[in-house]
Amino acid sequence: MPNRKPPHGKPEVDDGYLRIANELHLALCRLKCPPNARQVIDGIIHHTYGAIPSKKMMKYDLGVLAETTGLKKPVICRAIKALIMRDYVIMHDNGKHREIGIQKVYGRWQSLSRMITVITHDYKGGDPTIYRKTKDSSCEEDKFADNSNEIRLAKYLWGWLQKNKIQRPKPPNLQTWAGEFDRILRIDKHPVEEVRKIIKWAQTDSFWIANMQSPQTLRKQYAKLEAKMRMPPSSGKKEIPHPLEYFDK
């Protein structure tokens, strides 16, 4: 990035300015997150949307972000780890170095009102991959909204299991299930309606009704279940009535 004029207490747009879409800026204005995370977000924005010329990604450099935000490098590294896990920040490797930037598709942002807890064993130059997440159920409570496709799919499957009187030691953690459905939708790129149809088919099939009782199994056996579902139905198969029409609301 070209050198800017040193701060002199009289900001001028000639010295540089942020070139950011109003819609994205409004989403950032409404963002509730811990101060350290917000400082890191603002630091990344400064070196991307505020660069000359503006750009979407910046070189992953803890020293630069430390100078910009005034935070210590380990604090920045922990914040970036949490921001990546919550889809606020994206990281790419261009073959020469890693780059980071803001996830501008703000609909993918997940709650940061309760920061993910991470611990470190060794700093090792600020590689965020050395941090690992601790078990913190409070982070999961706000991850998926009640009206999200992930929660609706989790409730949909649980409704079928209840209808079919499938015995479980205890009710499932719907947020955990929603996390698996998130991977099915976001990573595996399966359409919501297709997933719903496969759940319904599996819970009306004499074999899969007892062998597909979680989204983890659904994801593992997805290709097989989809192929079986698309086969012509065998004669005499009796379909179980639809229990919960979550997707008709």
C-alpha positions in Angstrom: 0.0 0.0 0.0 1.4 3.4 -0.9 2.6 5.5 2.0 0.1 7.9 3.5 0.8 11.2 5.1 1.4 10.9 8.8 -1.6 11.8 11.0 -1.8 15.5 11.8 -5.1 15.8 13.6 -6.9 17.3 10.6 -8.3 14.4 8.6 -8.8 15.0 4.9 -10.2 12.7 2.2 -7.2 13.6 0.1 -5.1 11.5 2.6 -7.3 8.5 2.0 -10.8 7.3 2.8 -12.9 4.1 3.0 -14.6 3.0 -0.2 -17.2 0.6 1.2 -20.8 -0.2 0.1 -23.4 1.4 2.3 -25.2 -1.9 2.7 -22.2 -3.6 4.1 -21.4 -0.5 6.3 -24.9 -0.6 7.7 -24.5 -4.3 8.6 -21.3 -3.4 10.4 -23.0 -0.6 12.3 -25.5 -3.1 13.6 -22.9 -5.6 14.6 -22.6 -6.5 18.3 -19.3 -8.1 19.2 -16.5 -7.8 21.8 -14.3 -4.8 21.5 -11.1 -6.7 20.4 -12.9 -8.4 17.6 -14.4 -5.1 16.4 -10.9 -3.5 16.4 -9.6 -6.3 14.3 -12.5 -6.0 11.9 -11.9 -2.2 11.6 -8.2 -2.8 11.1 -8.8 -5.2 8.2 -11.3 -2.8 6.7 -8.7 0.0 7.0 -6.1 -2.0 5.0 -8.6 -3.2 2.4 -11.4 -0.8 1.7 -9.2 2.0 2.9 -6.2 1.1 0.8 -5.0 3.1 -2.2 -6.4 1.6 -4.4 -9.0 -0.3 -2.4 -8.9 -4.1 -2.4 -10.8 -7.0 -0.9 -7.9 -8.8 0.8 -4.8 -7.8 2.7 -1.7 -9.8 3.5 -2.0 -11.6 6.8 0.4 -9.6 8.9 0.0 -9.4 12.6 2.5 -6.7 12.9 0.6 -4.4 10.6 -2.7 -5.1 12.4 -1.0 -4.6 15.8 0.3 -1.2 14.7 -3.2 -0.3 13.3 -5.3 -1.4 16.3 -2.9 -1.0 19.2 -3.6 -4.6 20.2 -1.0 -7.2 21.0 -0.3 -9.9 18.4 -1.7 -12.9 20.5 -4.9 -11.0 21.1 -5.3 -10.3 17.4 -4.5 -13.9 16.5 -7.3 -15.1 18.9 -9.8 -12.6 17.5 -9.0 -13.6 13.9 -9.5 -17.3 14.8 -12.9 -16.5 16.2 -13.9 -14.2 13.4 -12.9 -16.9 10.8 -15.0 -19.5 12.7 -18.0 -17.2 12.7 -17.6 -16.3 9.0 -16.9 -12.6 9.5 -13.4 -12.9 8.1 -12.1 -15.1 5.3 -8.5 -16.3 4.8 -6.9 -17.5 1.5 -3.5 -18.8 0.6 -2.4 -17.4 -2.7 0.7 -19.6 -2.9 3.1 -16.9 -1.6 1.4 -15.8 1.6 -2.0 -15.9 3.3 -4.5 -13.1 2.8 -7.5 -12.1 5.0 -10.5 -10.0 4.3 -14.0 -9.2 5.4 -16.8 -11.6 4.4 -19.0 -9.2 2.6 -21.9 -11.6 2.3 -23.1 -10.6 5.7 -26.0 -13.0 5.8 -23.3 -15.7 6.6 -22.2 -13.9 9.7 -22.9 -15.8 12.9 -23.5 -14.4 16.4 -20.4 -12.9 18.1 -22.3 -11.6 21.1 -20.5 -14.4 23.0 -17.0 -14.8 21.8 -15.7 -18.3 21.1 -13.2 -19.3 23.9 -9.9 -20.3 22.6 -6.7 -21.3 24.4 -3.1 -21.5 23.3 -0.2 -23.6 24.1 2.4 -21.8 22.1 2.3 -18.6 20.1 4.7 -19.6 17.4 4.6 -16.4 15.4 0.9 -15.9 15.3 -0.4 -18.7 13.2 -4.1 -18.8 14.0 -4.3 -22.6 13.2 -2.4 -23.4 16.5 -5.4 -22.2 18.5 -8.1 -24.7 19.4 -11.7 -24.1 20.5 -12.7 -25.1 24.0 -16.0 -26.7 24.7 -18.3 -23.8 25.3 -22.1 -24.5 24.9 -22.9 -20.8 25.4 -21.4 -20.0 22.0 -23.7 -22.5 20.3 -26.9 -21.1 21.8 -26.9 -18.1 19.5 -25.3 -19.7 16.4 -28.5 -20.5 14.5 -31.7 -18.6 14.6 -35.0 -20.4 15.2 -36.2 -19.5 11.7 -32.9 -20.6 10.0 -33.0 -23.5 7.5 -30.5 -25.3 9.7 -32.8 -25.3 12.8 -35.9 -26.0 10.7 -34.2 -29.1 9.3 -33.1 -30.2 12.8 -36.6 -29.8 14.1 -38.0 -31.6 11.0 -35.8 -34.6 11.5 -36.5 -34.7 15.3 -40.2 -34.5 14.5 -40.0 -37.6 12.4 -38.1 -39.5 15.0 -40.7 -38.6 17.6 -43.5 -39.6 15.2 -41.8 -42.9 14.5 -41.2 -43.4 18.3 -37.4 -43.8 17.8 -35.8 -44.3 21.2 -33.0 -41.9 22.1 -31.3 -41.5 25.5 -32.2 -37.8 25.5 -33.5 -35.2 23.1 -30.9 -33.9 20.7 -29.1 -30.6 20.9 -30.8 -28.8 18.0 -27.9 -26.3 17.7 -25.5 -29.2 17.3 -27.7 -30.8 14.7 -28.1 -27.5 13.0 -24.3 -27.2 12.8 -24.3 -30.5 10.8 -27.1 -29.4 8.6 -25.1 -26.2 8.0 -22.2 -28.3 6.6 -24.7 -30.3 4.5 -26.1 -27.0 3.0 -23.0 -24.8 2.9 -20.1 -27.1 2.3 -21.7 -30.0 0.5 -24.0 -27.6 -1.5 -27.2 -29.7 -1.1 -30.5 -27.7 -1.6 -32.7 -27.3 1.4 -35.7 -28.9 -0.3 -33.7 -31.9 -1.4 -32.5 -32.5 2.1 -36.0 -32.3 3.5 -37.2 -34.8 0.9 -34.4 -37.2 1.8 -35.3 -37.0 5.5 -38.9 -37.7 4.7 -38.0 -40.6 2.5 -35.6 -42.2 4.9 -38.1 -41.9 7.8 -40.7 -43.8 5.7 -38.3 -46.5 4.5 -38.4 -49.8 6.3 -34.6 -50.0 6.5 -33.4 -46.4 6.9 -36.1 -45.6 9.5 -33.9 -47.3 12.1 -30.5 -46.5 10.5 -30.8 -42.8 9.8 -31.5 -41.1 13.1 -29.1 -38.1 13.0 -27.8 -35.5 10.6 -24.3 -36.9 11.0 -25.6 -40.2 9.5 -27.5 -38.3 6.9 -24.4 -36.5 5.7 -22.3 -39.7 5.7 -24.9 -41.7 3.7 -26.2 -38.8 1.7 -25.2 -40.1 -1.8 -26.6 -43.6 -1.0 -29.9 -42.1 0.4 -30.4 -39.8 -2.6 -29.8 -42.7 -5.0 -32.2 -45.0 -3.2 -34.8 -42.2 -3.0 -34.7 -41.7 -6.7 -35.3 -45.4 -7.5 -38.8 -46.4 -8.5 -40.7 -47.3 -5.3 -41.3 -51.0 -4.6 -44.8 -52.1 -4.7 -46.7 -52.3 -1.4 -44.6 -49.8 0.4 -46.7 -47.9 2.9 -45.7 -44.3 3.4 -45.9 -42.9 6.9 -47.9 -39.6 7.2 -46.0 -36.3 7.2 -45.6 -35.3 10.9 -44.5 -31.7 11.0 -44.9 -29.3 8.0 -42.1 -26.9 9.0 -41.4 -26.0 5.4 -45.0 -25.1 4.7 -45.0 -22.3 7.1 
